[in-house]
């Protein structure tokens, strides 16, 4: 194993430890932290510019496959998941995720940076400015509006490399669902997004030049292993610390952090 590859794996481990800790501290799905961390890491190690954002997003989605199912199982055991919503929204979310993966495979790095930066700004605004008591609609949409909304959540989440929790929770709370039910049910959105989208990124990137060592298409196998294992180690540490600090202040501070990251990604896109 070359020295460069050893440093690459060590850097992946560091990114996994950091992402798990921050995710546990702020209660944010891993993709919002993992994608920027991987993008910076791949940049530092000279991964080809034409594929580095694709691999960051695809690898992030691969780690969400297992975490989302574990989260959904825990919430279901507590009886907080609205199974009817998952049955009605899940197929459309999966459809959107497949479309998003296909679009990402055809898009260039600049387009993905714009999608991620713009989407992350919305997540930051939702974290920093939203009020759980806000309501825009009396109920979740049905019929064609539901298909459009669910497909949109799946597509944008797949292009950003996140589990859909941020957009799903916002949608459900704005439609009158209680926060605990929204968080629990939206964990199922991640399960509906991650597996098909990650498979789509593997297919879209198969045989592409410039990929990092040991990649399956746009999914880095070392990245998947390091992130899946190490985020699980440090997330509980961040979660325990979160209970000792002011939750509202934490969310607003992290919202500012996400906004800065988003603006930096948009700046990068402008000069790509």
C-alpha positions, 0 to 999 in steps of 0.5 A, a space after each residue: 500500500 502506497 504512502 499516499 493511500 495510507 494518508 488517504 485512508 487516515 484522512 477518511 477516518 478523521 472525516 468520519 469521526 468528525 462527521 459522526 460527532 457533529 451529526 450527533 451534536 446537532 442532530 443533522 443527517 450525515 450528508 450535510 456534513 459528510 459531503 463537504 468533508 469528502 469534497 475537501 478531502 478529495 480536493 486535497 488528495 488531487 482527485 480529478 475535479 470532474 468526479 470529486 463532487 460526484 464521489 462525495 455525494 455517492 459515498 455519502 448516500 452509501 453510508 445513509 443506507 444502513 443508518 437510515 434503516 437503523 433509525 427507522 427501526 428505532 422510531 418504528 419500535 417507539 410507535 412514532 412512524 406514520 406507516 400510511 405516509 411512508 406507503 403513500 410517499 415512499 414509491 414517489 420518493 424512490 422514483 425521485 431518487 432514481 431521477 436525481 441519481 441519473 441527473 447527477 450522473 449526467 451533470 458536471 461538478 459545477 452543477 452539483 456544487 450549485 445544487 448542494 450549495 443552494 439546498 444546504 442554504 435551505 437546510 440552514 434556514 430551516 434549522 436557524 429560522 423555523 418555528 415548530 409551531 408554523 403551519 402553512 397547510 392543514 394536511 399533507 398533499 395528496 394525488 398529483 401534488 403529493 407525487 410532485 412533492 415526494 419526487 422532488 424531495 427524492 431527486 434533490 436529496 439524491 443530488 445532494 447526498 443527504 437522506 431527505 430528513 431535513 426536507 421531509 421534516 419541514 414538509 410534514 411540520 408545515 402540513 400540521 404533523 407534530 415534530 416527533 412524528 415528522 422526524 420519525 417518519 422522515 427517517 423512512 424517507 432516507 431509507 427510500 432515497 439512499 439505496 436506489 440513489 447509491 446504486 444509481 451513482 455506482 452505475 453512473 460512475 462505472 468505468 469513469 476516469 479519475 476516480 479515487 482508489 478502490 471505488 465502485 463507480 461514484 462510491 468510494 469503498 474506503 470512504 463507505 467503510 470508514 464513515 459507516 464505522 466511525 460515525 457510529 462511534 462518535 455520534 453518541 458522544 456528540 449526542 451526549 454533549 448536546 444534552 448538556 448545552 442549550 439546544 436552541 443556541 446550538 441549532 442556530 450556531 450550526 445553521 450559521 456554520 452550514 450557511 457558511 459551508 453552503 456559500 463556500 460551495 456556491 463560491 467554488 461553483 462560480 469559479 469552477 
